[in-house]
Amino acid sequence: MGWILRDHDGYFVATQSLSRPGPALPREAEVLAVREALSWLKNTQWDSIIVETDAEVLVRSLHTPNLSPFGLLLDDITVLLSSFQNVKFCHVRRDANVVAHLLASYAFFLVRV
């Protein structure tokens, strides 16, 4: 999984590519990436953020009760959101999220090597 952080002008600030053992469904991988990004961000000075993801199901399901593993990951995100003053989630097309997918592919490659 991977994420990228840009400032309000769209300039690169930070990125992370993480590998996890075992298979992950795409929607769980997207949620894990957002959770990891928010975990990293809560230790910074940023308290107003916009989360862009191509996982529309994440944006739609964020505040819907769900006891599945996916729903429990969403609960983790909800808890992390309390660390910020202003958070906005936006759905973007996959072709607008290429860098994050390249980072995720790189992490998947590292697990395979």
Order of alpha helices (4+ residues) and beta strands (2+ residues): beta-beta-alpha-beta-alpha-alpha-beta-alpha
